Amino acid sequence: MSNEQTRYSRLAQITKLINTNLELREVLEHVVTAISEEIVRCDSVGIYLPQEDGTYRGFVGKPELINGMTLDMHVVDTAHDHLAKEVIEKKQAIYIPDTSKDSRPDPRAVKGFGIKSLLVLPMDYEEELFGLVFLFDYGIPMNLTDSEIESIKAYVNMAAVAVRNSNDLTKKESLIADKQLLLNVTRDLSLCSSLKEVMDKSFKYLGEVLKNPNIGAHLLDPVAHRHINPTSLSKDSEWSEEAWKRTHRHLAVDFKKDLVFQEVLQNKKPIFIGDTLNDPRPNHEACRRFGIKGMYMIPMIAAGSVLGTIAIVNLKEKGRVYPKSAMQLAESIVDATAPVLSYLLYIEKQELIISERTSELTEKNRELQQVISEVKQIGREKELILNSAGEGIFGLDLTGKITFCNPSATKILGYEEESELIGQPCHNILEGCRDEQTGMFSPKLQKEVDQDRAEEYFFKKDRSRFPVEFVITPQIEKNETVGYVVTFKDITSRKQMEEKIKYHAYYDSVTNLPNRVLFQDRLHQALNYAESSGRSLGVLFLDVDRFKKINDTFGHTFGDRVLKKIADRLIHRLPKEATVSRQGGDEFIILVPNLENKTGVKDYAREVLCVFSDPFHINGQEVSVKTSIGISMFPENGTSSEQLIKYADVAMYKAKKLSGNQFQLYDPNLEDRSLGSVELENDLYKALQNDELTVVYQPKYDATKSQMFGVEALLRWHRPQKGIMKPKDFIPLAEETGLIIPMGEWILRKACEQGKEWHNQGLDHLSVSVNLSPQQFNQEDLVANVKTILEETDLPAPCLELELTENLIIHNTEKTLRIIHDLKDLGVKISIDDFGTGYSSLGYLKDFPVDTLKIDKTFIDELPDNPNNAAITNTIITLGNSLKLNVLAEGVEKKEQLDYLTEHGCYLIQGYYFSRPLKAEDVIHQIYIR
């Protein structure tokens, strides 16, 4: 009862302390002391507060020094400490009486501090988490009771209240300080009379807030708004302003192409980039020259317009971050700077405009004086100008008769002399401009009231017409129209170019077939007709089989000619009502309208296959090309163009898997399988980064000693919601997508790390083998990667065995031999996996420095009953022994198989007879139980 009274008394005292002016650390020290002395005797109590990077760092605790480390050196990372993560998520205390029976705590901390028992509590109040509290013993376990835990919770709740109060006070003080700073900024900026003063003041306050003096401003040109200039640099920067601007000039930085500047200017929002090298947006060459590791760019906006940007750059180390409050304050400082800067820029612009206008007026006055002095020559100059003009010009009287014309008009209209045109009615050239009632000339009304220009056709002397762009301007004297001047130019070339552009917008430039846009339009129209008439239609999706090989062999120009030949054949073979379209690459789509049933569309598909039955002859080269066709039908498979094209595409992939040169009608089950493969590929891309891959180890035994001498590392994938997947279910896809390279490097490193760990445990006789895929083997840096991994894991090279398939070795022998020799020079061992399945000459074995032949499981399965398998197995054993190679049998599951192999001289065994693949921690156990 006295203990309870003491606890209540201390709890009341701490409650009182919270409402005093004591510092947070003093209050929390009282909490720690109360917990450790009055509730439970434990070896350590620590309060950990959250950090900006998501971890929790020690703040106060008892003892202050553990294993030579102060408490603030202790960091809790929820990525490793799953117990802490669970406490945070559930906001519930978790007590672990025996850490050896629970995997949730961070194993590094458990091992480093020798933790026996552990209690972790969330320091929360009113649904808000303020930190974590850890109690643990590294001597005798705490053996806490429920009552003790509840008492601890009460103290922890008081600690949470203290932290909350401290945070609130800190926020209030920070807000007051920030408000005062902004008042100071506004006051100081208002006293500035030059752009330089404004920028210096702004840089000073930004440097104080962000604790970084490397600040520069880039402003939009006050006249040429699209141009950005490096304007000002903080005088405290590590760069001088002169060197900064000079480097900009040497780099010839084009800010219109700088993605960071453009994004800030367009979105009017700040951008923070912690690591410029790992972000595609910055100008990496400029960052390298300036030494920029990270950047924080803020737009300067006044009255809705962007004046430029202020950039705070990190020249020390990448990954530097600023507190959110500091960034908000920095952006407020920039917001306060912008209107002052805008005013000064406006004044500067006005002065510049006034200067320019004054200069213009002076020049105009000079020109006016010159015009006055040359007024007598106006007539002659007028004639010269008229005659030299590139555009056609002719005059009309009120009746529409031509009064004058220039040489360009005479030439464009197909006349020899100007006199042929003078006096002629204008309707010989321009129709529709005579008022039928009055007989007077009347300019053609324009469709748009504000549109001065119109596109029409004029007639030449031979009555051929050509497109023109013209303007009719009335000649006015004393407010009366006395005639008209027609200025025109021949736009035949432009019209032809427009037609060409229009053609290329709807037709493929290689085959002259309708492109994707035109096909979609025709399909949409066909669907409307089919729906209204109750007819059916079909969509055939064609993909040229192995077309990439043609491009790779003969080149893309040759490939384009093949596509053109295919297009020509399709057009001539198929009825005119069918629309043949090229979608891009080697894909074509055919629209077949007005079908009655599926038989009709199948007939079309067979016609298409016939197109590819004869080889193509191009540049004297004969090329055989085949195709795979997918078919979808309206309305059975869909009612929209998107659905029909998609389903035809799905069916085409099915046809391609049927060895090609076939057609396949769409079936919903095809899409399910297709989606399944897409999901598998998407999940596989995430497997490595989400830590879903694991390694198991298949033991290898020496049958003469019944002793394990090595293991083979095998990959397993724990696919979310699907369970454990074996390599045969995903390795082919990994090889197809190229993911096998990072996966292979990952399993090689894991296997070497595990091998070294076993050696540290005294199993230095144990070797580990890893399979190399063909893609890995063909990497130029394979040998260097293997060497690096061996050095980093400290595994002796002879304890690593790399397994190569027979098919990989027998191809590209010169390069293969070089790589294997380089690997052998490192000291690693080489084995040939699946030996005997390659059906190749065995003569290559004498040239390759391999150590082991692994007899494939397919030859072991039916031993000793199958005489053919027995003969092949005996041959491999004899061959290996004669070449002084180790021979290992895979897939041994029965005693009869083991007896047969040992009787014929094969003593190295791998298979379920001895052991299934094991987790790393079970390998040692397996060694001792055997």
C-alpha positions, 0 to 999 in steps of 0.5 A: 500500500505504501508503494502505491501511495508513493507512486500516486504521490510522485505522479501528482508531483510530476503533474505539478511539474508539468504546469511549472516553468521547468524545462522539458528535460528536467520533467522527463528526468523526473519521469525516468527516475520515478519509473526506474526507482519506484515502479520497477527495477530495470537496467535501463529506461529511455525516452526517445523523441521523433526526428525529421527523418522518421527515426526516434533518438534518445533524449533522457534516460537512465543510465546516461551511458550504455556500452560507451554510448550516450543516450542521444547516440541511440537511434530507433529505426522502425525499418529494423525495429518491428516492435517499435513500428507495431507500438507506433501503429497500434499505439499500445504498450508491448511487453516482451518477457523473453526477447529470445522468443520474439523476433520483433525487436531490432536484433542489433540492439538485442545483441548489442545490449544483451537485452533479456526483457523489453517493454516499449510504450507509446508516449501519446496524448489525445491521439497524438504520438510524442515519442517512445519509452523503452524499458529493458534488462540486460541482466535478470529479466524484469518480470513485470506485472500488469499493475506495474505496466499500468503504473508505467503507462500513467507516468508515460502519459504525464511525459506525453503531456509534458512534451505536448506542452513543451512543443506548444510553447516552442511553436508559440515562441517560434511563431512569435519569432517568425512574425517578428522576423517577417516584420523586420524583413518588411521594414528593412525592404521598405527602406531599400531604394535599389534592386541591389539593396533589396536582394542583399537584404533578402539574401541576409534573412534567407541565409539566417533562416536556412543557415546557408549563404549560397543564394542567388537570384535569376530575374526575368528581363524587364523588357524581353520577359522570356529571357532569364538573367543571373542577376544577383548573388549573396555577398556571403556566398562561397562564389563571387558574383563576378565568377558566378555570372562569368561561369553562366556565360561560359556555360551558355545556360539556356534557361528555356530548356532548364526543366527546374526553372521552367517548372518553377516559373510555370507552376509558380511553386517552390521545388526542393531537390536534395540530390541533383545527380539523382534527379533528371530535371536539373542541368547536370553540367551546370551543377557540376561546374558550380558544385551544386549537390542540392537546391531549393528554388523559390519563385518570386511572384508579385500581382500574379506574375513571376519576376524570377527565382531565388535559388538556395544551393547546397555546395557541401554534401548531397541530401541536406534537408531544411526544417519545414518551418524554415522552408515556410519562413524562407518562402514568406521572406521571398513573398515579402521581397517580390512586391518591393522588387516588382516596384523597383523593376517597374520604375526601372522599366519605365525609365528604360521605356522613357529613354527608348521613347525619347530616342525614338522621337528624336529619330522620328523628328530626324526622319521627318526632316529628311522626308520634308527635304525629299518630298519632291521625290515622293512620286518617283519613289512611289513608283519604284516601290510599287514596281519592286514590291514582291506582292501583286498590287493593282488599283480599281476605280469605283466601277471595278476597272483596273487603273494601275498594276505593278510588275509583280501583279502582271507576272503572277496573273500571267500577262506579258504587259501591264497595259493588257490589264489596264482598263480591264474589269476586275471580275476577270480576276476576282469574282463576286465583287460587283453590285448587280443593281448599281453595277458598281464595285463592292468589296466582298464581305468578310465572314469575320467583321474584324478580319481584314484578310481572306483566302480566295482564288484569282483567275489568270489570263488563261482562266486557270485559278490559283489560291491567293491571300489578298487585302482590298483597301479603299482610297479615301479623299475628303471622307469619300471613297474614290477607288480601291487598292488590291494587294495580293500574293500567290499562296499556292506553295503554302496550300500545297504544304498545308495539304501535305501536312494534312496528309501526314496527319492522317497517313503513315509516311512509310506505307501511305496507309491510314495511320492510327488517327484516321483508322480510329475515325473510320472505325468510329463511323463504321461502329455507328453504321453497324449499330444502326443497321444491326450489322457486325464488323471485325477488327484484325490486329496484325503483328509481323513475326520476328520483324526485329530480326529483319531490322537488326540484320538488314537495317531499318531502311530495308525494314521500311521497304518490307513494310511498304511491300506488305502494305501494297499486298494487303491493299491489292488483296483485300476488298476496297471496303476494308480499311488497312492501317499501320499503327506503328512499328510492325503492327497493322490493323484491318477494319472489315465492315458489313459482316454477317458472322464469324465465318466472314472474318475468318475468310478475311484472316485467311486472305491476309495469311495468303499475303504472306505465303510468298516471299518478298524480293527487295534489292535482290534479297529474298525475305520470307515474312509471316504474321500473327493475327488477332481478331475481335468482333462487334458486338460480341467482343465490344462496342467501342473502338478502344475495346475492339482494338485492345481485344484484337491485340490480346488475341494477336499475342495468343496467335503469336504464342501458337508459333506464329503465322496463325489467327486467333479470335478473341476470347475473354479467357485470353485476356485473363491469362494476359492480365495474369502475365502482366501482373506477374511482371509488375510484381516481379519488378517490385520483388527486389525493392520490397525485399520479397526474395529469399535464398534457400540452400540445397546441401551437397554430400560426399556419400563416402563420408555421409558428410555435407561439403557444400550447398547450392544457393537457390532463389525463392520469391514470397509473392504477396497474396500468392505465397512462395514461388519457385524459380521455374515460375518466374526465372524465365520472365526475369530473363526476358525482362532483364531483371535476372541481372540485379537478381543474380547479383543479389543472390550472389552477394547473399550467398557469399555473405552467408558463406562467410558467416558459416566460416566464422562459425567454424564451418570453413570447409563448407563451399557455396555455389551460385547459378549464373544466367546467360545474361549475367555471364555476358555482362562486360563487368561480370568478373569485376563484380564477382571480385568486388563481392568476394572482397566486400564479403571477405569470403575466400574465393575457393569457397565460391563455385559458379554454375554455368549451363552446358548450352551457355558454355558451348556458344561463343567459345572464344569469349566464354573461354576468356571469361572462365579463365578470368574467373578461375584467376580469381580463385573461384571454382566452375561447374557445368550444370545440367550436363548432358542435356546440351546434346553437344560435342564433348570435345570442348571440355578439354579446353575449359578449365572447369572443376565439376560436372553436374549430371542432370536430374533427368538422367537420374530419375529412372536409374537404375531401370532405364538402360539409356539413362544408365548408359549416359550417366556411366559415360559422364562419370567415366568422362569426368574421372578421366579428365580428373573432374569432380562428378556430382549427381543432381536430384537423387531421391532414392537409395537405389539411385544412390547405390547405383551411382556410388557403385559406378564411381560417383560419390558427390550427391545432391537431392532429397535423399539427403536433404531438401533445400534449407533455410540458412539457419537450418543448415548447421542443424542439418550438419550435426544431425547427419 
